[in-house]
Amino acid sequence: MWRYRELMGHAFVLPRARRRVFQWGLRRCARRARVADLVELLDYGWRERLVAGWLIAAGGRNELRPRLAQELSDPEPQAQLDSYCVALACLGTEQDARILRDHLVKSLALAVEGREEHRRCRAAAMGALLYLDQRLGTDYSGPLLTEGGPWARWPGSSGTSVEEEKQEIATAVAFACGADPAPRSQKNQPGVSS
């Protein structure tokens, strides 16, 4: 599988030269991948879905938006879909924000903690939605984040910082676009290598 371990976060902390080569390879593969190949990856297990999400993100493959929306329409997704949230954030339209909002409305209504991958997907979806709201000047996340609203009622929200989730998505989007993924506050700190 296309170096999926690196896509789980390890690539973010590679030395700058290796990270740039990795990003170049990811973006090159993302542009060259046929839609049929990406759809096939989306049909397999979590590793393949992880790779497909990142390829969609890095390649700006908006022709696969309907498939991502379909996967996220299930309030209890059957796989880790964090990379789908990154992909929608990279695509970056109001349509993508609405897909994330609709996913959160359905999944938060269940109001149960659920499995870890469900918690991560909800947190990543909120981070991506906040990222898009900031970027687009919209407020799709507002009704979800009201006091006593769906996010506050969800048991998993107590251990989740929405600002940290938004920053994680911003970092992932920067990485997928070929930019330096290190948050500005970390770039000049001792021990952080670029």
Beta strands, then each sheet from edge to edge (+ up, - down):
end
